Amino acid sequence: MQKALGVLTLSGQKVWHYLPYLFVVAVLYFSYRFSYLFFHTAVEIITFGVSFSLFILIWNIRKIIRNNFLIFLGIIFFSVGIINFFHLLSYKGMPIFSMYADSLSSQLWIAERFLLAASLPFALHFINRKLDQLAALLTFIAITALVLSSIFLWNIFPATYIVGKGLTLFKIISEYVIVAIFVIDTCLLYRERSSFNERTYRLLTLSLILNIAAELLFTLYTDLYAFSNVVAHIIIFFSYLFVYKAIVEIGLTDPYNLFFREIREADHKKDEIMSITSHELKNPVTSIKLYSELMLTELEKRKQNEKISHIARQIHAQTHKVTRIINDLSDVAKITTGQMVVNKSQVDLPLVLMDIVENVQLRNPTRKIILKISKVPSVFCDRERIAQVVENLISNAIKYSKANTPVNIRLEEKKGYATISIKDRGVGIAKKDLRKIFDKYYRLNTDKAVKGLGLGLYISKEIVDLHQGRIWVESAPDKGSTFSFSLPASGS
Ligand code: ADP
């Protein structure tokens, strides 16, 4: 059934979705039975309201939609809306412009339809082109003023209806010309269909087809109050409804899709740059670190110049820091591209911890670092990566606490998991920040002198996750923090 309807189907919609439309048709039909003028006024007020609200909506979001087709369409609807407004007020039976000729309302109608049909190719032309929005709006305001003046002031717009004779040749030919332009519009829209999502394209096509149908019906009528006119107005009502749906859909969903796409692309580009930069820096910095180490050993062996030895020690310490930053950036690039892997083997965790603590103690000779180990079965994990997590948590514990406070490290086994915890008595973390502490680049407003990129915990969490483990923190401001992570013990 839906296939048979072809372009008229809105994919995936069940029949009962069309019930509201039938209801609208019924209401419009009964309003016509009540009074033709009431029916016509109601339809035109609604279409005028749709045109105007579309323009207001699009104009106000023009900076975020950046879709020039839509902006141009909004401007067209602004002009069409104004002419439509005069058409509505000048309809036979409305007492406002009764001093004008009988054809006034149909002249306005022809002008409005012609403007709509003839402007659509321009809107399509601007799909992927730059548009001076203000110039376009001013042009359409000028066109509208010219059209209205030619009808109301200069009286040069050809007559469309003569009492007793019916429609003029100009009116009939105009309707056919308008039909032809709408057909061309439909073809042009088809050519540009790849610029729209399928649903929007269908709604716009449907609206154009309805416009063509309505115009053909208008060529038939003999009287302004004829029944074919009623059907044509109902069809026009739906053509507006579908354009409205299409535009609101593009207007509301496009900006979000565009934003997300741009954010994703920018994020991807940033990761790419970070990956290339850290890769390019890694080799030279590793060499500098190695040579500074060699230089230091040589200098210390010869014990010739303490000042130069001191400088060499500084160079070595600073290159160590740079290496850590580069490694962090390279890890983040790996994580975001899904290239972070762990090479697991049987690891003696107590040994790893003792090694790390010894090294940290060497670098921080005055700091009290206490390691407590309960018996723990060996763990199947990536030795380097787990050491990286522990080093990072210990370095944070040192960084975010006073020099005279101890750092306690504990390794124990709980419910088949080897759990390592690092406890400090430092600044602690407020409850509201605990949730975000493992996010990428997340740093708290701590002392500005404490440097960092906000990557250590993010990388640590990724490493623990790759081991099917868990990492967490218990903390309170000014009381200190305990960061813990657990890894499944071998065999469990
Ligand atoms: P960095 O230390 O480079 O800023 P991390 O990812 O290691 O990055 O830590 C993120 C943030 O978590 C830090 O900026 C800090 O505010 C907070 N934080 C981490 N460890 C501790 C800790 N032991 N005590 C208090 N705050 C901490």
Residues whose N, C-alpha, C, O or C-beta is under 5 A from the ligand:
A	BS01	ADP	N396 A397 Y400 G426 G428 I429 I437 Y442 R443 L444 T446 K451 G452 L453 G454 L455 G456 L457 Y458 S481
